Amino acid sequence: MSVMQFYSSANSKIAKLIFVLVLGISIPEQGLGLSISGRVFFDRNGDGVQQPDEAGLSHVSISDGREVVQTSKAGQYSFETEKGRIVFVSLPKGYRTSGKFYTLVESAGEINFAMEKWDESAKESFRFVQITDIHIGEEEHNVSTFIEDIQEINSSYPEPAFVLATGDLVKNGENRFEYENYLRGTSHFKLPVFNLPGNHDLHGGSLPNYQHFLGPDYYSFNAGSCHFVLLNSSNIDQQQKEWLKKDVAVVPKGISLIFAFHYLPGIDELRLLKEYKALAVFTGHWHGSRVCENDGMTNLNTPPLRFGGIDRHPRGFRVIDVNHGKLENSDLRLGGFNHHAAIVAPQGTVKTIDGSIPIVVNAYDTRCDIDAIQCSISGRLFSLKQVSSWSWRGEFKLPGHLSGEQKMKVLVKSANGDTWEKETIFTIADKTGIEAPLCLKWIASTGGIIGFSSPKFGENCIAVGVDDKGDLSSCGIAAFTKDGKKMWHYHTDSAVKNNIAAANGCIYATSVTGWLYALDETSGKLLWKASLDADRPERWEVASTTVANGIVYAGGHSYVAAFDARDGKLIWETRNDKNDWKPTSYSVPVVVQNKLVVTTRTNVYVLDAQTGQLFWKQEGVFYGCLVANDTIYTNREGVLVAMALATGKQLWAGKEKIGGAISSPAIADGKLVTGISDGRVCAFSVQDGALLWSAQTGETLSSTQPYERGGKEVNNSPVIFNQSVYAGAGDGKIHVFSLADGKDLGSYSIGVPVMSSPFISDSTLYIGAYDGNLYSFLLNVANK
């Protein structure tokens, strides 16, 4: 009897254990080993069968998610696997499979991979697109909107080499019909699509469904001088780690490693990425925009493709340029813009400045960059200079004979060769002045984008927080003189998403990754920097920074702290929740009567401003906050409520549904005025929350409402001045309404989403916009 025969006949576990402990022999369980072999070859004629003149491809990795082997010089490979595992090929540089890159193992046998040329991946310089959190469900509009977005990506210029889809591809992975819908959508791509699973795709243990429709849940491929590794970050278990070690072990030296996860990397994942000296990691899940660096690795989180992000970033996709194994550019493209152009200035009746008028045009196309903008006034041609992803500026010297009504024509030229035109009629002001409610004074560019950050006055400057435009090149804090001249731009570690603060010659700002900065307002020099629990790698801070009585308050949802404004010394800290998941509330902490009031997506709480001691807390979903007359006015569960500052007792609740807008109310003449998620600006009675009037804004240019596509929205906080209400809106306009009855008094069109809240000083309104410009308007108070 042979050893194997004896082993097979052994009935007891003890007998089998003897083989391991005494004889030192480890014999696999029978029935698990299936011999798989095959070839990887260049399928020159595309018939899927290797012909005598079709060479095998060597040094190509083949894996079953456990073992990794490389093909021989003739393109051959072999190894043992198990039934039910997926055998896949790691696409080599310059090639892709003519069919699927994977096969489900049913029995022992031959699995061949026929390859076709993929020239784009052979280039050292290439572009790819990241999409994420598509959430395809059963509804047909899910598929139709997905196809609309795919068509934009297909027509992108320069053409991308491939698409990286980083999870939550469907709403519920248990529903196979949703996977069918997803594949129906992706069939419209003209580019290869590399998928990985998210938590929605794996819901209820639905990994088998994912694998049935989309293949392995972790794998790799090659392009240029980069090796891309896609992992199932729902559970990076030991098997994945062992596979990763084997996969990377055969990657040639000098090749950059780029990873893709669904989840933001935590402490363990960052340690893993550092071990492999990752160049970058691309993620989704949070439905937002967040870029930072960790130990030299770029960490990029991208908003959803089809709808507004949870962090209220407009929908879109990320475009990444790679050159010789380095990230050269990362740009977030807002979806839905086709040949868009808006003439910001001149507009209406304009005043000359030293015989010239400022010219500003905002132009954008989701599919490509804008190359040039030419203008003509009275037959005279001139070109504009680009100052941000959206904005182009210049000035026109008025000939002495020009007066009265004039026409300006604009010609926009894009990188893909398209051109489109826009024109406007404007009037050169005479001595009688301007009757419009808003008269443009100046425009100052930050070079980035301005999201929800509202401009703040220092002693000698006006400053604003700058969000990232897809990379870290422009985010931070920008400061200008009060006549719009640039003073300085301080680059923070990551984007500044919400309001900054100013006091005693200092500017204070909080970055999305949880760092608090104190800067000298004159020079922009860093005075001190403090951590807001920033060691937690998933930190996502979108609360405003507040300063009062020599103390700086920062943080909102999971962590709030107070610091000495002079030196950054920590005074107190408190943790309110486990993490920052769903960063939707954009808290604006308010200090009043030595109390700190904070509204978040899970509660409102009041602390002692000096000690951090909790006075009271109420559960619920809260947005926006105004404290006046010993009362907190806030959006609770989608209705306006009044709560006693001292106790938290609810005094009244309005009946009008106001949705999930983050607008904080303004108060005057017994009215509370706030923005609404359906695009209205509404006034309510301060006595009982009854609706007094509502005014409607237009269709949003790009929705910032979570999970919404299109619609109307006002997410910033209105201001009231001289019996008028001023508010920006998603339609790209700054609106003016009568405080008395909501009558439309006029608007000024900027042509980009306006999420920043206006600030008024000395009859001048200041506001930021998504084009990265800070705008200053003279208010026509004489016309009230």
JODA-V574269 format. One record per run of one state. SS is the DSSP state (alpha for helix, beta for strand, coil for the rest). FROM is the first residue (numbers start at 0). TO is the last residue. If there is no record, write none. Layout:
<<SS;FROM;TO> <SS;FROM;TO>>
This chain:
<<coil;0;1> <alpha;2;8> <coil;9;11> <alpha;12;20> <coil;21;32> <beta;33;41> <coil;42;54> <beta;55;55> <coil;56;59> <beta;60;62> <coil;63;66> <beta;67;69> <coil;70;74> <beta;75;80> <coil;81;84> <beta;85;88> <coil;89;89> <beta;90;90> <coil;91;93> <beta;94;96> <coil;97;100> <beta;101;103> <coil;104;107> <beta;108;109> <coil;110;111> <beta;112;116> <coil;117;117> <alpha;118;121> <coil;122;123> <beta;124;130> <coil;131;134> <beta;135;135> <coil;136;138> <alpha;139;153> <coil;154;160> <beta;161;165> <coil;166;168> <beta;169;169> <coil;170;174> <alpha;175;185> <coil;186;190> <beta;191;195> <coil;196;205> <alpha;206;213> <coil;214;217> <beta;218;222> <coil;223;224> <beta;225;229> <coil;230;236> <alpha;237;248> <coil;249;254> <beta;255;259> <coil;260;265> <alpha;266;274> <coil;275;278> <beta;279;282> <coil;283;288> <beta;289;293> <coil;294;295> <beta;296;300> <coil;301;314> <beta;315;322> <coil;323;324> <beta;325;333> <coil;334;338> <beta;339;344> <coil;345;346> <beta;347;349> <coil;350;351> <beta;352;352> <coil;353;354> <beta;355;363> <coil;364;368> <beta;369;376> <coil;377;378> <beta;379;382> <coil;383;383> <beta;384;385> <coil;386;389> <beta;390;396> <coil;397;402> <beta;403;413> <coil;414;417> <beta;418;427> <coil;428;436> <beta;437;444> <coil;445;447> <beta;448;448> <coil;449;454> <beta;455;456> <coil;457;460> <beta;461;466> <coil;467;474> <beta;475;479> <coil;480;484> <beta;485;490> <coil;491;499> <beta;500;502> <coil;503;504> <beta;505;509> <coil;510;513> <beta;514;519> <coil;520;524> <beta;525;530> <coil;531;544> <beta;545;547> <coil;548;549> <beta;550;553> <coil;554;557> <beta;558;563> <coil;564;568> <beta;569;574> <coil;575;588> <beta;589;591> <coil;592;593> <beta;594;598> <coil;599;601> <beta;602;607> <coil;608;612> <beta;613;618> <coil;619;620> <beta;621;627> <coil;628;629> <beta;630;635> <coil;636;637> <beta;638;643> <coil;644;648> <beta;649;656> <coil;657;664> <beta;665;667> <coil;668;669> <beta;670;674> <coil;675;678> <beta;679;684> <coil;685;689> <beta;690;695> <coil;696;717> <beta;718;720> <coil;721;722> <beta;723;727> <coil;728;731> <beta;732;737> <coil;738;742> <beta;743;748> <coil;749;757> <beta;758;760> <coil;761;762> <beta;763;767> <coil;768;771> <beta;772;778> <coil;779;779> <alpha;780;782> <coil;783;783>>
